[in-house]
Amino acid sequence: MKHPSKPFFSSLSSRSSSSFLVLLLFIIPVAVVIGFLSFYSPPFSLESPSELLEAASAPTPAPLISAEPRETSEAASPFSSGENRAELSPPPTVITTSKRNSRLNKIEARLARARSSIREAARVRNLSTSTQEDPDYVPHGPLYRNPNAFYRSYLEMERLFKIYVYEEGEPPMFHDGPCTSIYSTEGRFIHEMEKGKLYRTRNPEEALVYFLPLSVVRMVHYLHVPGAHHIDGIGLAVADYVDIIANRHPFWNRSQGSDHFMLSCHDWGPRTSSFVPHLFHNSIRVLCNANTSEGFNPSKDAPFPEIHLLTGDIKGLIGGLPPSRRSVLAFFAGRLHGHIRYLLLEQWKDRDQDVQVYDQLPPKVSYDSKLRQSRFCLCPSGYEVASPRVVEAIYAECVPVLISDGYVPPFSDVLNWKSFSVQVEVKDIPNIKTILMGISQRRYLRLYSRVKQVQRHFLLNGPPKRFDVFHMIVHSVWLRRLNVQLLDVENSDV
């Protein structure tokens, strides 16, 4: 007699059957609990910039600064005169916040009107002097990408810009900085902001940006272990500081740091900021070491100049011989720092009387005198891209020759560096003399004249004067704040 086929389960061993039943008895209750929690619990989300920086669906104005890293001569800028300027720029960064804040909406409305005003000025080719009366200075000529737009932007900055300086932190690593040496611009800016006479507000609710008053130079001095290859102590100090202000104030979390800025002239400034991801990726980083190959982003980060002050004063540093008395074609003196200087010294040291290159000046030869006697001053990058020789050349009315890879020069959103400097690619170091000799006398005189004109934007005055280096740094921050739009989603149509 043929038995009916056995059910599938009955074919399993008794041990396997009991194990499977135990497994089912365990899985079913767990699944019920998970389903219950997922129904009543809020969704979990990762706090990353890509998720928090949401683009608005409503039309927004085109930004004033392009996000693409670029060469100085071809940089897209709000102050360019090209017709396709808007096409070169991405949409502005838009930060949404769910906190009710009608004050924030009013601030953004004022900034929107400022953007519109600047773009309107950019479309005007020529303004008569009668419409541009200013007791101090009116930008003009090819020194600027668009002098009208820059002037309007500068006036809007003077009218609207307010900076809140966080009071947390103790000197000397916070609220202080060096006012001499090659890091002088870091300390001078911090000191001016601490004085509170220009742009600073004591009311954080009315501020457009928030300043983190830390000095990387002082942190290196007090926290770095000599000879160590890491900077963990410095980075952790910055991370702790950001944690403190984020816990005490609502503004960092509101924008994930996008309306905050730090300023550093030390080579380690970029690396230090990397210990706080939002500081590195979102915040405005004002850096001397403006190297696009190390994460410098010209759309949100701002380059500023490295100025070497021995005494803290620029007295005696400004001016040089007239062109007819400048007998040296090109000059450089400096130590063997980095591969670019190695190539320059290898090619030109003790090789040519027209291109005078030294790793060490001969006895009784004055560095400043050589600057003033030269037509062109070579400004190669060292270990990092920035060099104080750029401003030294401008002070001495010597046409700067920039030799670097990935360097974004100071204030290049406003200034047309091609009009007062020469850019030489690293691969063309052997051809420096040919390149400089190929510049006609007429073109050299134009370069020389514009170097004298651009001086005012690099002067460290005490107290600051309009359009000087302090105000130009602030203007760079102002421009990047205009490139960010904070929206209160509960009070908007987004």
C-alpha positions in Angstrom: 0.0 0.0 0.0 1.3 3.3 -1.1 1.6 5.8 1.8 0.7 9.4 1.0 3.7 11.7 0.7 4.7 13.2 4.0 4.4 17.0 4.7 7.6 19.0 4.3 7.9 19.8 8.0 7.6 16.2 9.0 10.6 15.3 6.9 12.9 17.3 9.2 14.5 15.8 12.2 12.9 16.4 15.5 15.9 18.4 16.7 15.7 20.7 13.6 12.0 21.2 14.1 12.3 22.2 17.7 15.2 24.7 16.9 13.2 26.3 14.1 10.2 26.7 16.4 12.3 28.3 19.0 13.7 30.7 16.4 10.2 31.7 15.3 9.1 32.3 18.9 12.1 34.7 19.2 11.7 36.5 15.9 8.0 37.3 16.0 8.0 39.3 19.3 11.1 41.3 18.1 9.4 42.1 14.8 6.3 43.4 16.6 8.4 45.6 18.9 10.4 47.1 16.0 7.2 47.8 14.1 5.7 49.5 17.1 8.7 51.7 17.7 9.1 52.7 14.0 5.4 53.8 14.0 5.6 56.0 17.1 9.2 57.2 16.9 10.5 60.2 14.8 12.7 59.3 11.8 16.4 59.3 12.3 18.6 61.5 10.0 22.3 62.1 9.7 23.4 65.7 10.2 25.5 66.2 7.1 26.0 69.4 5.1 24.5 67.8 2.1 21.2 67.2 3.9 21.1 70.4 5.9 22.0 72.8 3.1 18.7 72.6 1.2 18.1 74.4 -2.0 15.0 76.6 -2.0 12.3 75.8 -4.6 11.4 79.4 -5.0 13.4 81.5 -7.4 16.5 83.0 -5.7 19.0 85.6 -7.0 22.1 84.4 -8.7 25.2 84.5 -6.4 27.8 87.3 -6.5 30.7 84.8 -6.4 31.4 81.7 -8.5 32.1 78.5 -6.7 34.5 77.1 -9.3 38.2 77.2 -8.3 39.9 79.1 -11.1 42.9 80.9 -12.3 43.2 84.5 -11.3 43.0 85.8 -14.8 39.8 83.9 -15.7 38.0 84.1 -12.4 34.2 84.6 -12.6 33.2 87.6 -10.4 30.3 89.8 -9.7 32.6 92.6 -10.7 33.4 91.2 -14.2 32.1 93.0 -17.2 31.3 89.9 -19.2 27.7 89.4 -20.4 27.6 85.7 -19.3 28.5 86.4 -15.7 25.3 84.9 -14.3 25.7 81.8 -16.4 29.1 81.1 -14.8 27.8 81.2 -11.3 25.8 78.5 -9.4 22.7 79.4 -7.4 23.3 80.9 -4.0 23.6 78.6 -1.0 20.3 78.6 0.8 20.0 77.6 4.4 16.5 76.8 5.8 15.7 77.0 9.4 12.4 76.0 11.1 12.8 78.4 14.0 10.4 81.4 13.9 12.4 84.5 13.3 10.9 87.5 11.6 14.1 89.5 12.3 16.0 87.0 10.1 13.5 87.5 7.3 13.9 91.3 7.5 17.7 90.9 7.4 17.5 88.7 4.3 15.2 91.2 2.7 17.7 94.0 3.2 20.5 91.8 1.8 18.3 91.0 -1.3 17.9 94.7 -2.0 21.7 95.1 -1.6 22.3 92.3 -4.2 19.9 93.9 -6.6 21.6 97.3 -6.1 25.0 95.8 -6.8 23.8 94.1 -9.9 22.2 97.3 -11.2 25.5 99.1 -10.7 27.4 96.3 -12.5 25.3 96.9 -15.6 26.3 100.6 -15.8 29.5 100.9 -17.9 30.4 104.5 -17.1 29.3 106.8 -14.4 30.1 110.5 -14.5 32.1 111.9 -11.7 29.1 114.1 -10.7 27.2 111.0 -9.7 30.1 109.5 -7.8 31.2 112.1 -5.3 33.2 110.6 -2.5 35.7 112.6 -0.3 38.0 109.6 0.1 38.1 107.6 -3.1 36.0 106.4 -6.1 37.2 103.1 -7.7 37.9 103.5 -11.3 39.8 102.1 -14.3 41.0 98.6 -15.3 42.5 97.9 -11.9 39.0 96.6 -11.0 36.9 93.9 -12.5 33.9 96.3 -12.4 34.6 99.5 -10.4 30.9 100.6 -10.3 29.8 97.3 -8.8 32.6 97.3 -6.3 31.9 100.9 -5.2 28.2 100.2 -4.8 29.0 97.0 -2.9 31.4 98.9 -0.6 28.8 101.5 0.2 26.1 98.9 0.9 28.6 97.2 3.2 29.2 100.4 5.1 25.5 100.9 5.5 24.3 97.4 6.4 27.1 95.1 7.6 27.2 94.2 11.2 29.5 91.6 12.8 29.0 89.9 16.1 32.2 88.8 17.9 31.7 85.9 20.3 32.9 86.8 23.8 33.8 83.3 24.8 37.5 82.4 25.1 40.4 83.9 26.9 43.5 85.7 25.6 46.1 85.0 24.4 44.7 82.3 22.1 41.4 84.1 21.7 40.6 87.8 21.2 44.3 88.5 20.6 47.0 87.9 17.9 50.4 88.9 16.7 50.8 92.4 15.3 54.3 91.9 14.0 56.1 89.3 11.9 54.6 87.7 8.7 51.4 87.0 10.7 50.6 90.6 11.4 47.4 90.8 9.4 45.9 88.1 11.6 46.5 90.0 14.8 45.7 93.4 13.4 42.3 92.3 12.2 41.5 90.6 15.6 42.5 93.7 17.5 40.4 96.0 15.3 37.4 93.8 15.8 38.0 93.8 19.5 38.0 97.6 19.6 34.5 97.5 18.3 34.6 100.8 16.4 33.9 99.4 12.9 31.1 97.1 11.9 30.9 95.4 15.3 27.5 95.0 17.0 26.9 93.9 20.6 23.5 92.5 19.7 23.8 89.1 18.0 20.2 89.2 16.8 21.0 92.0 14.3 24.4 90.6 13.1 24.8 89.4 9.5 27.9 87.3 10.4 29.5 85.9 13.5 33.3 86.1 14.1 35.2 83.3 15.8 38.0 85.4 17.4 40.6 82.6 17.6 44.3 83.0 16.7 45.9 79.9 15.1 49.3 81.6 15.4 48.9 81.8 19.2 47.5 78.3 19.4 50.5 77.0 17.6 52.8 78.8 20.0 51.0 77.5 23.2 49.7 74.1 22.2 51.9 72.6 19.5 54.7 70.3 20.6 57.9 71.2 18.8 58.9 68.6 16.3 55.5 66.8 16.3 54.0 66.1 12.9 50.4 66.4 14.1 48.3 69.4 15.3 45.6 67.5 17.2 45.9 69.7 20.2 45.2 72.8 18.2 42.4 71.2 16.2 40.7 69.9 19.4 40.9 73.4 21.0 39.0 74.8 18.0 36.5 72.0 18.0 35.9 72.6 21.8 35.4 76.3 21.2 32.8 75.7 18.4 31.0 73.3 20.7 30.8 75.9 23.4 29.4 78.6 21.2 27.0 76.1 19.6 25.6 75.2 23.0 25.4 78.8 24.3 24.0 80.5 21.2 21.5 79.5 18.6 23.3 81.0 15.6 25.8 78.3 14.7 23.2 75.5 14.7 20.7 77.8 12.8 23.0 77.9 9.7 25.4 75.1 10.4 28.1 77.7 10.5 27.5 79.2 7.1 27.2 82.8 8.4 30.3 82.4 10.7 33.9 83.2 9.8 37.3 82.5 11.1 40.5 84.3 10.0 44.1 82.8 10.0 47.3 83.8 8.4 49.2 80.7 9.7 50.0 77.9 7.2 48.1 75.5 9.4 44.9 77.6 9.3 43.2 75.3 6.7 44.2 72.1 8.6 43.0 73.5 11.9 39.6 74.2 10.4 39.3 70.6 9.2 38.7 69.4 12.8 35.2 70.9 12.6 33.5 69.6 9.4 31.0 72.4 9.3 33.7 75.0 9.8 35.7 73.5 6.9 32.8 72.9 4.5 30.3 75.6 5.4 31.9 78.6 7.2 33.7 81.5 5.6 37.4 80.9 6.1 39.5 84.0 5.6 43.0 82.6 4.9 46.4 83.7 3.8 47.1 80.1 2.7 44.4 80.2 -0.1 45.3 77.0 -1.9 42.6 75.4 -4.0 44.4 72.1 -3.9 43.9 72.0 -0.1 40.2 72.6 -0.1 40.1 76.4 -0.4 36.8 77.2 -2.0 36.6 80.7 -3.5 32.8 80.8 -3.4 32.8 80.8 0.4 36.4 81.2 1.5 38.2 84.5 1.2 42.0 85.0 0.6 43.7 87.8 2.4 47.3 89.1 2.2 50.3 88.1 4.2 52.1 91.2 5.3 55.5 91.1 7.1 55.8 93.9 9.6 59.0 94.0 11.7 57.8 96.9 14.0 54.0 96.8 13.5 54.2 99.9 11.4 54.3 100.5 7.6 56.3 103.7 8.0 59.3 103.7 5.6 58.0 100.7 3.6 56.0 102.6 1.0 57.5 104.0 -2.2 60.4 103.3 -4.5 62.4 104.7 -7.4 60.8 106.0 -10.5 60.8 103.6 -13.5 63.7 105.4 -15.2 66.0 104.7 -12.2 65.1 101.0 -11.8 68.1 99.2 -13.1 67.3 95.6 -12.2 64.9 93.7 -14.4 63.8 91.1 -11.8 64.7 90.4 -8.2 64.2 87.7 -5.5 65.9 86.8 -2.3 64.7 84.0 0.0 65.4 80.7 1.6 65.0 77.3 -0.1 61.4 76.7 1.0 59.4 74.3 -1.3 59.9 72.9 -4.8 59.0 76.2 -6.6 61.8 78.1 -4.9 64.1 75.1 -5.6 63.4 75.4 -9.3 63.8 79.2 -9.3 67.2 79.1 -7.4 68.4 76.2 -9.5 67.7 78.0 -12.7 68.6 81.6 -11.9 70.9 81.9 -8.8 74.1 83.6 -9.8 73.3 83.1 -13.5 72.2 86.6 -14.7 72.6 90.2 -13.8 69.2 91.1 -15.1 67.4 88.4 -13.1 69.0 88.6 -9.7 68.0 85.6 -7.5 69.6 85.0 -4.1 69.1 82.5 -1.3 71.1 84.9 0.8 71.9 88.5 0.0 75.6 89.6 -0.1 76.9 91.6 2.8 75.9 95.2 2.9 73.2 94.7 0.3 69.8 96.0 1.4 66.7 93.9 0.7 64.4 96.9 0.7 66.8 98.8 -1.6 66.8 95.9 -4.1 63.0 95.9 -4.1 63.0 99.7 -4.9 65.6 99.3 -7.7 63.8 96.5 -9.5 61.1 96.7 -12.2 59.7 93.2 -11.4 59.7 91.4 -8.0 59.5 87.6 -8.2 57.0 86.2 -5.7 57.3 82.4 -5.7 55.3 80.3 -3.2 57.3 78.7 -0.4 56.2 75.7 1.6 52.7 77.1 1.2 51.2 79.2 -1.6 51.0 82.6 0.2 54.1 84.9 0.3 54.6 88.3 2.0 56.7 89.2 -1.1 53.5 90.1 -2.9 52.7 93.0 -0.6 56.4 93.9 -0.2 56.5 94.4 -4.0 53.3 96.5 -4.0 54.7 98.7 -1.2 57.9 99.2 -3.1 56.0 99.9 -6.3 57.6 96.9 -8.0 55.4 94.9 -10.3 54.8 91.5 -8.6 55.4 88.3 -10.6 53.3 85.5 -9.1 54.8 82.0 -9.4 52.5 79.4 -7.8 50.1 76.5 -8.2 46.6 76.8 -6.9 46.9 80.2 -5.3 44.0 82.6 -5.2 45.4 86.1 -4.7 43.8 88.5 -2.1 40.6 90.4 -3.1 40.6 88.8 -6.6 36.8 89.0 -6.6 37.3 92.8 -6.9 40.8 93.4 -8.2 41.9 92.5 -11.8 45.3 91.1 -10.9 46.2 90.9 -14.6 46.2 94.7 -14.7 49.0 95.2 -12.2 50.9 91.9 -11.9 52.4 89.2 -14.1 51.5 85.5 -13.6 54.2 83.0 -14.5 53.4 79.3 -14.5 55.9 77.0 -12.6 56.8 75.2 -15.9 57.9 78.6 -17.3 60.5 79.4 -14.7 63.3 78.9 -17.2 61.6 81.5 -19.5 61.2 84.2 -16.9 63.7 86.6 -18.5 62.2 86.1 -22.0 58.7 86.7 -20.6 59.6 89.9 -18.8 61.8 91.3 -21.6 58.8 90.7 -23.9 56.8 93.3 -21.9 56.9 96.6 -23.7 57.9 99.8 -22.0 54.3 101.1 -22.5 52.8 98.1 -20.8 55.3 98.2 -18.0 54.4 101.8 -17.2 50.8 100.9 -17.1 51.5 98.0 -14.7 53.7 100.3 -12.6 51.0 103.0 -12.4 48.4 100.5 -11.3 50.6 99.1 -8.6 50.8 102.6 -7.1 47.0 102.8 -7.4 46.3 99.4 -5.8 48.6 100.2 -2.8 45.7 101.8 -0.8 44.0 98.4 -0.6 47.0 96.8 1.1 47.9 99.4 3.6 47.7 98.5 7.3 46.6 101.8 8.8 46.1 102.5 12.5 43.3 103.3 12.8 41.9 101.8 9.6 41.0 104.1 6.7 38.3 103.5 4.1 39.3 101.1 1.3 42.5 99.9 3.1 43.3 96.3 3.9 41.1 96.0 6.9 38.1 97.2 5.0 39.0 95.0 2.0 39.1 92.0 4.3 35.7 92.9 5.7 34.4 93.5 2.2 35.5 89.9 1.2 33.5 88.5 4.1 30.5 90.8 3.2 30.5 89.4 -0.4 30.5 85.8 0.8 27.6 86.5 3.2 25.7 87.9 0.2 26.2 84.5 -1.4 24.3 82.7 1.4 20.6 83.1 2.0 19.0 82.1 5.3 15.3 81.3 5.1 12.8 81.0 8.0 10.7 78.2 6.5 7.8 78.8 8.9 7.5 82.4 7.7 8.3 81.9 4.0 6.7 80.3 0.9 9.5 77.9 0.4 
